[in-house]
């Protein structure tokens, strides 16, 4: 009987040692490897300027206001993406206006690839009425030529503040949901 007890203790001890070894191996496997998310290669994105379409039917000419707001929207989105740790932005080298409406998706995609981008952000602002506007944007994976997201965000108001909020939200959505993570 003593031998059986010793054998049982030996088996228990062996299982205990194996269990600790497996636990240690599992901890080593999930431990950081020294390659942090910050060291991962950032996603490179190029952004085309957004187009603007006014279907509101308002009689007052607001072209100058809308041009200014559109430039501010483009700047806000680009600046917001540029400060993201896992993203790198690259400029497009357009001769004329650098938007889908003027250059076309194919030409912009080519320029983005030449600039070293893996993704291209394109978009359009649409003023539907005095009170309602929308931002439509898509991010294209340039390796597959397929969108990683295609969104339409509506906003209320045709003011600098309304456009600014729409731009900030669009940039946040692109960074968090439209581009691959680290």
Order of alpha helices (4+ residues) and beta strands (2+ residues): alpha-beta-beta-alpha-beta-alpha-alpha-beta-beta-beta-alpha
